[in-house]
Structures are given as C-alpha cells and as structure tokens.
Amino acid sequence: MQSVFHLAIHVTDLDEARRFYGDILGCEEGRSTDTWVDFDFFGHQLSLHLGKPFETTRTGKVGDHMVMMPHMGAVLRLDDWKALADRLAANGVAFDIPPVVRFEGEPGEQRTMFFFDPAGNPVEIKGFADFDGVFAK
C-alpha cells in the first residue's frame, strides 16, 4: 500500500515558517488560513499551526549521538540529501548535528543531519544511497 504521511505541529510565526519550509527547504506550499499552512514536505503533508511548539529533550541515543526527541524529518535519496545539505549551509542554517555518515559499512548505512526550524522544532533529514537499507536489520 502506498500512502502519504500527515503531521501537524505548532510554529510561532507563519511567515518565518513559509520562508524556512518554502524558500530554504524547497517545500511547495499548499492550502492555508490565517492560523495554519500546509506544505508538501518531501511527498508528505506537513501542517504548521500557530501555537506553542512541543517540548523536546536530548534523550534519543542513536549511534554516537544524543538526538532531540521528539523530532520529525524525511528520508531522501543521497543526491537530494547532499543538495539539501548544501542549500541549508548556503542559507546559514545552523546544524545541531552537521551532515555525517551513520552506521558506516553496516546494514542501514545512512547520512543524517539535524537542525531546527525557526520555531525550534527539531528536524532530521536522512540520506540513503540505497532505499532498500531504510528498513535494514
């Protein structure tokens, strides 16, 4: 079954969110009102609503990193991941975890990077050379 994931989160400023998700991440804007805006977040529906963002803590141990929990993100093909990493850097986005290889030489080898949106929501973008590795054991 092919499906599209939907996630709705809070942001503190819709104009900042539009600049970040639209202009920097390259996500296409969808429907909106005065209190929310939808984006095509790498093929999935992300709804950003005005409100207080969720509380996060650095409690997720993954490989050598302690990552922010909860977080959201996407899995991209490696070329797209590299292009996005370059675009984020060129736009001065500060990385919480800079682009890095994780699980090198193991099943599920991947690239990852963590950063925050303007409201402080943690975002992880993974890159895979082979999508068969996304669910590797």
MITORRO-235171 format. One line per field, with one value per residue (C-alpha): residue number from 1; residue in three letters; x, y, z. Coordinates in pm, 1 decimal. Example, Ala and Ser with C-alpha at 12.3 -4.5 7.8 and 13.67 -1.06 7.14 Angstrom:
residues 2
num: (1 | 2)
residuo: (ALA | SER)
x: (1230.0 | 1367.0)
y: (-450.0 | -106.0)
z: (780.0 | 714.0)
END
This chain:
residues 137
num: (1 | 2 | 3 | 4 | 5 | 6 | 7 | 8 | 9 | 10 | 11 | 12 | 13 | 14 | 15 | 16 | 17 | 18 | 19 | 20 | 21 | 22 | 23 | 24 | 25 | 26 | 27 | 28 | 29 | 30 | 31 | 32 | 33 | 34 | 35 | 36 | 37 | 38 | 39 | 40 | 41 | 42 | 43 | 44 | 45 | 46 | 47 | 48 | 49 | 50 | 51 | 52 | 53 | 54 | 55 | 56 | 57 | 58 | 59 | 60 | 61 | 62 | 63 | 64 | 65 | 66 | 67 | 68 | 69 | 70 | 71 | 72 | 73 | 74 | 75 | 76 | 77 | 78 | 79 | 80 | 81 | 82 | 83 | 84 | 85 | 86 | 87 | 88 | 89 | 90 | 91 | 92 | 93 | 94 | 95 | 96 | 97 | 98 | 99 | 100 | 101 | 102 | 103 | 104 | 105 | 106 | 107 | 108 | 109 | 110 | 111 | 112 | 113 | 114 | 115 | 116 | 117 | 118 | 119 | 120 | 121 | 122 | 123 | 124 | 125 | 126 | 127 | 128 | 129 | 130 | 131 | 132 | 133 | 134 | 135 | 136 | 137)
residuo: (MET | GLN | SER | VAL | PHE | HIS | LEU | ALA | ILE | HIS | VAL | THR | ASP | LEU | ASP | GLU | ALA | ARG | ARG | PHE | TYR | GLY | ASP | ILE | LEU | GLY | CYS | GLU | GLU | GLY | ARG | SER | THR | ASP | THR | TRP | VAL | ASP | PHE | ASP | PHE | PHE | GLY | HIS | GLN | LEU | SER | LEU | HIS | LEU | GLY | LYS | PRO | PHE | GLU | THR | THR | ARG | THR | GLY | LYS | VAL | GLY | ASP | HIS | MET | VAL | MET | MET | PRO | HIS | MET | GLY | ALA | VAL | LEU | ARG | LEU | ASP | ASP | TRP | LYS | ALA | LEU | ALA | ASP | ARG | LEU | ALA | ALA | ASN | GLY | VAL | ALA | PHE | ASP | ILE | PRO | PRO | VAL | VAL | ARG | PHE | GLU | GLY | GLU | PRO | GLY | GLU | GLN | ARG | THR | MET | PHE | PHE | PHE | ASP | PRO | ALA | GLY | ASN | PRO | VAL | GLU | ILE | LYS | GLY | PHE | ALA | ASP | PHE | ASP | GLY | VAL | PHE | ALA | LYS)
x: (0.0 | 131.3 | 31.5 | 117.4 | 209.3 | 43.2 | 194.7 | 60.4 | 285.9 | 294.0 | 504.2 | 524.2 | 523.5 | 368.7 | 575.6 | 900.9 | 772.3 | 690.9 | 1042.0 | 1205.3 | 995.0 | 923.8 | 1228.9 | 1505.9 | 1383.2 | 1212.6 | 875.7 | 573.8 | 306.3 | -48.5 | -366.1 | -358.4 | -564.1 | -466.7 | -368.9 | -211.2 | -32.8 | 21.2 | 342.4 | 439.6 | 720.8 | 914.7 | 597.1 | 414.1 | 163.7 | 304.6 | 53.8 | 201.2 | -39.2 | 17.3 | 79.9 | 340.3 | 584.0 | 617.0 | 873.2 | 1188.9 | 1477.9 | 1811.2 | 1726.6 | 1748.7 | 2070.2 | 2139.0 | 2487.1 | 2731.0 | 2474.6 | 2219.0 | 1937.6 | 1642.0 | 1320.8 | 1067.6 | 1171.8 | 1038.5 | 1200.6 | 1230.8 | 1439.6 | 1585.4 | 1789.9 | 2156.3 | 2195.1 | 1890.7 | 2020.0 | 2358.1 | 2191.8 | 1972.1 | 2270.1 | 2447.9 | 2135.4 | 2094.3 | 2459.6 | 2438.7 | 2137.3 | 2319.2 | 2109.5 | 2290.8 | 2317.1 | 2251.5 | 2424.3 | 2614.4 | 2588.1 | 2750.4 | 2762.7 | 2597.8 | 2629.7 | 2905.9 | 2958.9 | 2659.8 | 2310.9 | 2119.2 | 2421.9 | 2290.8 | 2372.0 | 2195.2 | 2172.4 | 1972.5 | 1865.2 | 1582.1 | 1307.3 | 1254.7 | 1007.0 | 1262.5 | 1114.2 | 1393.4 | 1418.6 | 1624.5 | 1688.5 | 1838.6 | 2002.2 | 2030.1 | 2226.4 | 2002.0 | 1643.4 | 1647.0 | 1857.2 | 1589.9 | 1439.7 | 1756.3 | 1808.5)
y: (0.0 | 342.3 | 621.0 | 978.1 | 1062.2 | 1361.6 | 1552.1 | 1868.4 | 2069.5 | 2413.5 | 2705.3 | 3054.5 | 3258.9 | 3154.0 | 3399.9 | 3263.0 | 2910.4 | 2991.1 | 3127.4 | 2827.5 | 2540.1 | 2702.7 | 2907.9 | 2718.4 | 2357.4 | 2391.5 | 2251.6 | 2357.3 | 2545.1 | 2414.2 | 2538.8 | 2789.9 | 3013.5 | 3288.4 | 3024.6 | 2738.0 | 2646.3 | 2310.4 | 2207.9 | 1920.0 | 1802.0 | 1574.1 | 1399.9 | 1412.8 | 1658.3 | 1884.5 | 2119.9 | 2406.9 | 2565.3 | 2871.3 | 2767.4 | 2659.7 | 2404.4 | 2070.2 | 2030.4 | 1846.9 | 1688.5 | 1543.6 | 1188.2 | 982.6 | 778.1 | 688.2 | 569.7 | 818.8 | 1098.8 | 1210.0 | 1349.2 | 1570.8 | 1385.6 | 1401.2 | 1511.3 | 1479.4 | 1453.2 | 1282.3 | 1018.9 | 1132.7 | 976.1 | 1054.3 | 1306.4 | 1501.0 | 1485.0 | 1627.6 | 1908.7 | 1995.4 | 1993.5 | 2239.0 | 2459.5 | 2466.2 | 2562.4 | 2831.0 | 2979.9 | 2992.2 | 2725.8 | 2615.2 | 2238.1 | 2073.7 | 1766.0 | 1855.4 | 1626.6 | 1297.3 | 928.2 | 696.1 | 316.1 | 318.8 | -19.9 | -169.2 | -253.5 | 71.6 | 292.4 | 644.8 | 1012.8 | 1232.9 | 1595.5 | 1766.8 | 2130.0 | 2336.9 | 2525.6 | 2890.8 | 2781.0 | 2542.2 | 2219.7 | 1964.3 | 1824.0 | 1526.1 | 1458.7 | 1121.5 | 1026.5 | 676.1 | 560.5 | 252.9 | 278.9 | -96.7 | -3.5 | 217.1 | -78.5 | -293.6 | -506.7)
z: (0.0 | -92.9 | 146.5 | 236.3 | 593.3 | 763.0 | 1054.7 | 1219.5 | 1451.2 | 1606.9 | 1488.3 | 1632.5 | 1309.7 | 977.2 | 770.7 | 916.7 | 860.3 | 496.6 | 438.6 | 604.2 | 470.6 | 134.9 | 41.7 | 222.2 | 231.6 | -107.1 | 3.5 | -201.4 | -10.3 | -18.4 | 144.3 | 428.1 | 653.8 | 896.8 | 1155.1 | 956.4 | 635.2 | 462.3 | 287.9 | 63.0 | 289.8 | 54.7 | -59.1 | 273.7 | 419.1 | 689.9 | 852.9 | 1051.2 | 1300.6 | 1516.0 | 1875.4 | 2126.5 | 1977.9 | 2155.1 | 2432.1 | 2329.3 | 2518.5 | 2408.2 | 2509.4 | 2189.5 | 2173.3 | 1808.8 | 1721.0 | 1872.6 | 1901.4 | 2156.9 | 1945.5 | 2023.6 | 2099.8 | 1961.2 | 1614.3 | 1261.3 | 925.5 | 591.4 | 416.6 | 83.7 | -191.8 | -131.3 | -417.2 | -296.0 | 62.1 | -41.3 | -239.1 | 59.5 | 297.4 | 64.8 | 40.8 | 419.2 | 467.6 | 196.5 | 376.7 | 709.6 | 881.3 | 1198.0 | 1224.5 | 1559.6 | 1414.6 | 1097.0 | 793.1 | 888.1 | 792.5 | 1042.9 | 1063.4 | 802.3 | 641.0 | 826.4 | 706.2 | 704.4 | 637.4 | 607.4 | 608.6 | 860.6 | 965.5 | 1238.3 | 1253.6 | 1398.3 | 1221.0 | 1326.9 | 1597.8 | 1749.6 | 1612.3 | 1556.6 | 1205.1 | 1090.0 | 722.7 | 634.5 | 306.4 | 166.5 | -136.6 | -144.9 | -20.6 | 47.9 | 351.7 | 511.9 | 699.2 | 713.8 | 1022.8)
END
